[in-house]
């Protein structure tokens, strides 16, 4: 009887072990993946992200008397001072679109200039040639704003803020030219004098006529 019980236990153990082996080796059974942790890459990690907006950096140079160029420092906390010049050069660190460049005087009037713009993938090179030197002792503002619409745009069509760069020309303050005399007033004055002389001429003519009578 003891031998029969031992064989029965061996058979049950062997059947259990065989069942476990079959279950673990079944080709249709898959191991469940581990839960995704916080550090795992997202499903859209392969999608290229939009490049960040690069800050617009402006460089302004003035032409010196010897023909060289000198950069203006707009980060010193006060408007830079430059020698009297009639040529400014503006450059940017990235290409921009839908822009216009103007220089204003203290009365907020646009200064006439002959400009030349060269656009490239590296940025903008903008030459400003004035008809005469900027006035000594006066302040000016270089403005970059939108040609049409609301904003200047970068190469990706994103809006850029307007730029205002103030500077001052060295030297004693140049006085404006004196106003021209109004020639119309002089003419009116001469005309009034001639009207005063009319009665005298009429009197002389009457005297001559009376003297000529027999």
C-alpha positions in Angstrom: 0.0 0.0 0.0 2.8 2.4 0.8 4.4 1.8 -2.5 1.1 2.4 -4.4 0.7 5.8 -2.5 4.2 6.8 -3.4 3.6 6.0 -7.1 0.4 8.0 -7.1 2.1 11.1 -5.6 4.9 10.8 -8.2 2.3 10.6 -11.0 0.4 13.7 -9.7 3.7 15.7 -9.3 4.8 14.7 -12.7 1.5 15.7 -14.2 1.6 19.1 -12.5 5.2 19.7 -13.7 4.2 18.7 -17.3 1.2 21.1 -17.2 3.4 24.1 -16.1 6.0 23.3 -18.7 3.4 23.2 -21.5 1.8 26.5 -20.4 5.1 28.3 -20.2 6.3 27.0 -23.5 3.1 27.7 -25.4 3.9 29.6 -28.6 0.7 31.7 -28.4 1.5 33.1 -25.0 3.2 36.5 -24.8 4.8 38.4 -22.0 3.0 41.6 -21.1 5.1 44.6 -21.5 6.2 46.7 -18.5 4.2 49.9 -17.8 5.7 53.0 -19.6 7.6 55.0 -17.0 8.0 58.8 -17.0 11.4 58.6 -18.7 10.3 56.6 -21.7 10.1 58.4 -25.0 6.6 59.5 -26.2 5.0 58.0 -29.3 5.6 61.2 -31.3 9.2 61.5 -30.4 10.2 60.9 -34.0 8.2 64.0 -35.2 10.5 67.0 -35.7 9.7 69.8 -33.3 9.2 73.3 -34.6 12.5 75.3 -34.3 12.5 77.9 -31.6 12.1 81.6 -32.5 15.6 83.1 -32.8 15.9 86.6 -31.3 16.5 89.3 -33.9 19.9 91.0 -33.5 20.6 94.3 -35.3 24.0 95.8 -36.0 24.3 99.4 -37.1 27.6 100.9 -38.5 28.5 104.4 -39.5 30.9 105.5 -42.2 33.9 107.4 -40.9 35.7 110.3 -42.5 38.5 108.0 -43.7 36.0 105.6 -45.4 36.1 102.9 -42.6 33.0 101.6 -40.7 32.4 101.7 -37.0 29.7 99.9 -35.0 27.3 101.7 -32.7 26.7 100.4 -29.2 23.0 100.4 -28.3 23.4 98.4 -25.1 25.3 101.1 -23.1 22.1 102.4 -21.4 22.1 105.6 -23.4 21.9 106.5 -27.1 25.2 106.1 -28.9 27.0 109.2 -30.3 28.5 109.2 -33.8 30.4 111.6 -35.9 28.5 113.5 -38.6 27.9 111.1 -41.5 25.7 110.6 -44.5 26.0 106.8 -44.6 24.7 104.1 -42.2 24.7 100.4 -42.6 22.2 98.0 -41.0 22.6 94.2 -40.8 20.6 91.4 -39.2 21.5 87.9 -37.9 18.6 86.3 -39.7 16.5 86.9 -42.8 13.4 89.1 -42.4 10.4 89.8 -44.6 7.7 92.5 -44.9 9.9 95.2 -43.4 10.7 98.8 -44.1 13.7 100.9 -42.7 13.4 104.6 -42.0 15.3 107.3 -40.1 13.3 110.0 -38.3 14.5 113.4 -36.9 13.5 115.0 -33.7 10.3 116.4 -35.3 9.3 112.8 -36.3 9.9 113.6 -39.9 11.3 110.9 -42.2 14.8 111.7 -43.6 15.1 111.3 -47.3 17.7 108.8 -48.3 18.9 106.5 -51.2 18.8 103.0 -49.8 20.0 99.6 -51.1 18.8 96.3 -49.5 20.5 92.9 -50.0 18.5 89.9 -48.6 20.1 86.5 -48.2 19.7 83.3 -46.1 22.3 84.7 -43.7 20.3 87.9 -43.0 19.7 91.4 -44.3 22.4 94.0 -45.4 20.8 97.4 -45.7 22.7 100.5 -46.9 21.3 104.0 -46.1 22.8 107.0 -48.0 21.6 110.5 -47.0 21.8 113.5 -49.4 23.7 115.4 -46.7 25.4 114.9 -43.3 23.1 114.4 -40.4 22.9 117.6 -38.3 25.3 117.9 -35.4 23.8 117.9 -31.9 20.5 116.4 -33.1 19.0 113.1 -32.2 17.6 110.6 -34.7 15.7 107.3 -34.6 16.2 104.3 -36.9 13.0 102.4 -37.2 12.2 98.9 -38.6 8.5 98.1 -38.8 6.1 96.3 -41.1 5.7 97.3 -44.7 2.1 96.0 -44.7 0.0 94.4 -42.0 0.9 94.3 -38.4 4.4 92.7 -38.1 7.8 92.1 -39.6 8.2 88.3 -40.3 11.1 85.9 -40.0 11.9 83.2 -42.6 9.2 80.9 -41.0 6.5 83.5 -41.2 6.5 84.2 -37.5 6.0 87.8 -36.2 8.9 89.9 -35.0 8.7 93.0 -32.8 9.3 96.4 -34.3 12.7 98.0 -33.6 13.5 101.6 -32.6 17.2 102.5 -32.3 17.9 106.1 -31.1 21.3 107.8 -31.6 22.8 111.3 -31.5 25.3 113.1 -33.8 28.3 114.7 -32.0 29.1 118.4 -32.2 27.4 121.7 -31.2 23.7 121.8 -32.0 23.2 123.0 -35.5 20.7 125.8 -35.7 18.0 125.7 -38.4 18.4 128.2 -41.3 16.6 131.5 -40.9 13.2 131.7 -42.6 13.1 133.2 -46.0 11.5 136.7 -46.4 8.1 136.7 -47.9 8.2 138.4 -51.3 4.4 138.6 -51.5 4.3 141.1 -48.6 6.8 143.4 -50.3 4.7 143.4 -53.4 1.6 144.3 -51.5 3.5 147.1 -49.8 4.7 148.5 -53.1 1.2 148.3 -54.5 -0.2 150.4 -51.6 2.5 153.1 -52.3 1.4 153.3 -55.9 -2.2 153.8 -54.8 -1.2 156.7 -52.7 0.6 158.3 -55.7 -2.5 158.1 -57.9 -4.2 161.3 -56.6 -1.0 163.3 -57.2 -0.7 162.1 -60.8 -4.3 163.0 -61.5 -3.8 166.5 -60.0 -0.8 167.1 -62.2 -2.7 166.0 -65.3 -5.6 168.4 -64.4 -3.1 171.2 -64.0 -1.5 170.6 -67.3 -4.8 170.5 -69.1 -5.9 173.8 -67.5 -2.5 175.4 -68.5 -2.8 174.3 -72.0 -6.3 175.9 -72.5 -6.3 179.3 -74.4 
